[in-house]
Amino acid sequence: MVTLRSPPVFAVVAGVLVEVAEGCDKSLATCATRFGNAANFRGEPHLPGIDLLTRWPGN
């Protein structure tokens, strides 16, 4: 059974092939809990945000 978040933009009838892909928000938490694949996560989850890198000294 598949549950879609929103209805397809075209009519799906018997015999029509569709491709369904599971979404990813590219976060370590999603990779670990939803897909069980944290060991292969290739992002940088522990780097500070861009706002931290652009601060002036003393701010």
C-alpha positions as CSV (number, residue, x, y, z in Angstrom):
1,M,0.0,0.0,0.0
2,V,1.3,3.5,-0.9
3,T,-0.1,6.7,0.5
4,L,0.7,9.9,-1.4
5,R,1.1,13.3,0.2
6,S,-0.7,15.0,-2.7
7,P,-2.7,13.7,-5.7
8,P,-0.8,13.1,-8.9
9,V,-1.0,15.7,-11.6
10,F,-2.3,13.2,-14.1
11,A,-5.0,10.4,-14.0
12,V,-3.5,7.1,-12.8
13,V,-5.5,4.2,-14.3
14,A,-4.8,0.5,-14.4
15,G,-1.9,-0.4,-16.7
16,V,-0.2,3.0,-16.5
17,L,3.4,2.9,-15.2
18,V,4.4,5.4,-12.6
19,E,7.6,6.0,-10.7
20,V,7.4,6.6,-7.0
21,A,10.5,7.9,-5.1
22,E,10.8,8.3,-1.4
23,G,11.7,11.9,-0.4
24,C,14.7,13.0,1.6
25,D,15.3,16.4,3.3
26,K,19.1,15.7,3.3
27,S,19.4,15.8,7.1
28,L,21.4,13.4,9.3
29,A,18.3,12.7,11.4
30,T,16.2,11.6,8.5
31,C,19.1,9.5,7.0
32,A,19.4,7.7,10.3
33,T,15.8,7.2,11.4
34,R,14.0,6.8,8.1
35,F,16.5,5.1,5.9
36,G,18.9,3.5,8.6
37,N,21.8,4.8,6.6
38,A,23.6,7.3,8.9
39,A,27.0,5.6,8.3
40,N,26.9,6.6,4.7
41,F,25.6,10.2,5.2
42,R,27.8,12.5,3.2
43,G,26.7,15.9,4.6
44,E,28.2,18.1,7.3
45,P,25.7,18.0,10.1
46,H,27.9,19.5,12.8
47,L,29.2,22.6,11.0
48,P,27.9,26.0,12.2
49,G,25.5,27.9,10.1
50,I,26.6,30.5,7.6
51,D,25.5,33.3,10.1
52,L,28.1,32.1,12.6
53,L,30.9,32.3,9.9
54,T,30.1,35.8,8.8
55,R,30.0,37.5,12.2
56,W,32.4,40.3,13.0
57,P,34.8,39.9,15.9
58,G,33.2,41.1,19.1
59,N,29.6,40.6,18.0
